[in-house]
């Protein structure tokens, strides 16, 4: 069983919940974890990987590139830190696109449901005869 880090999942879920609630945001806040194994940069670490590898969790607003959170509880050389942070930022941009796609699908579904409900109400209020008839 794979357990993802709780912090980045909570940040991403909160962003989607705010959008779903209709709260206007300047940009999505997208979080991702990244770590270093030997010379390879890894993304979306499991809890086990986070406990064994030097890693960081970063939350960014991808459109502006602003970092809203950087959490690093392990040691990482400054030259490798820059590389890991850069890859995490690129991953956040991809994740933002995926989140945007999910929001668009959800919005289309809600619009379709509202249009269906409006269409159904228009025929039930007059017994199916239409609005121009006197009953």
C-alpha positions in Angstrom: 0.0 0.0 0.0 1.3 3.4 -0.9 0.8 6.3 1.5 1.5 9.7 0.0 2.6 12.6 2.1 -0.2 14.2 4.0 0.8 17.8 3.7 0.8 18.1 -0.1 -2.4 16.1 -0.3 -4.1 18.4 2.2 -2.9 21.5 0.3 -4.1 20.2 -3.1 -7.4 19.1 -1.6 -7.9 22.5 0.0 -7.3 24.2 -3.3 -9.8 22.1 -5.1 -12.4 22.5 -2.2 -12.1 26.3 -2.4 -12.6 26.3 -6.2 -15.5 23.9 -5.8 -17.1 26.2 -3.3 -16.9 29.1 -5.8 -14.2 31.1 -3.9 -12.2 33.2 -6.3 -8.4 32.5 -6.2 -5.6 34.4 -7.9 -4.0 31.1 -8.8 -4.1 27.5 -7.7 -1.8 26.6 -4.8 -0.2 23.3 -5.8 2.0 21.2 -3.5 4.4 18.4 -4.4 7.1 16.5 -2.6 10.5 15.9 -4.1 13.5 14.1 -2.8 17.0 13.0 -3.8 18.1 9.4 -4.2 21.8 9.2 -5.0 21.8 11.6 -8.1 18.1 11.0 -9.1 15.4 13.4 -8.2 12.1 11.7 -7.2 8.7 13.2 -7.1 5.5 12.4 -5.1 7.3 10.6 -2.3 5.7 8.0 -0.1 6.0 8.2 3.7 8.7 5.6 3.6 10.7 7.4 1.0 10.3 10.7 2.9 11.7 9.1 6.1 14.7 7.6 4.2 15.7 10.3 1.7 16.6 14.0 1.9 13.4 15.7 0.6 11.3 18.8 0.6 7.7 19.7 0.2 6.9 22.8 -1.8 3.7 24.6 -2.5 3.7 27.1 -5.4 1.3 29.2 -7.4 2.4 28.0 -10.8 1.2 31.0 -12.9 3.3 33.5 -10.9 6.0 31.1 -9.8 5.6 32.3 -6.2 6.5 29.8 -3.5 3.9 29.8 -0.7 5.4 27.0 1.4 8.8 25.3 1.5 9.2 22.6 4.1 12.5 20.7 4.4 13.2 18.6 7.5 16.4 16.9 6.2 19.8 18.1 5.0 20.4 18.7 1.4 23.4 20.4 -0.2 22.6 23.8 -1.6 23.5 22.9 -5.2 21.2 19.8 -5.1 18.5 21.9 -3.4 18.3 24.2 -6.4 17.9 21.2 -8.8 15.3 19.5 -6.6 13.3 22.8 -6.2 13.4 23.4 -10.0 12.0 19.9 -10.7 9.4 20.3 -8.0 8.3 23.6 -9.6 8.0 22.0 -13.0 5.9 19.1 -11.5 3.6 21.7 -9.8 2.9 23.2 -13.3 1.9 19.8 -14.6 -0.2 19.1 -11.5 -1.9 22.5 -11.9 -2.9 21.6 -15.5 -4.3 18.3 -14.3 -6.2 20.0 -11.5 -7.5 22.6 -13.9 -8.7 19.8 -16.2 -10.6 18.1 -13.3 -12.2 21.4 -12.4 -13.3 22.0 -16.0 -14.8 18.5 -16.1 -16.6 19.0 -12.8 -17.9 22.4 -14.0 -19.3 21.0 -17.2 -21.0 18.3 -15.3 -22.7 20.8 -13.0 -23.7 23.0 -15.9 -25.3 20.0 -17.7 -27.1 19.0 -14.5 -28.5 22.5 -14.0 -29.6 22.7 -17.7 -31.3 19.4 -17.3 -33.1 20.5 -14.2 -34.2 23.7 -15.8 -35.6 21.9 -18.8 -37.5 19.4 -16.6 -39.0 22.3 -14.5 -40.2 24.1 -17.6 -42.5 21.2 -18.6 -43.7 20.1 -15.2 -45.0 23.5 -14.0 -47.8 23.6 -16.7 -48.6 19.9 -17.0 -46.6 19.7 -20.2 -48.8 22.2 -22.2 -46.4 25.1 -22.4 -46.2 28.5 -20.8 -48.5 30.3 -23.2 -51.7 28.5 -22.3 -54.2 29.7 -19.6 -54.9 26.9 -17.2 
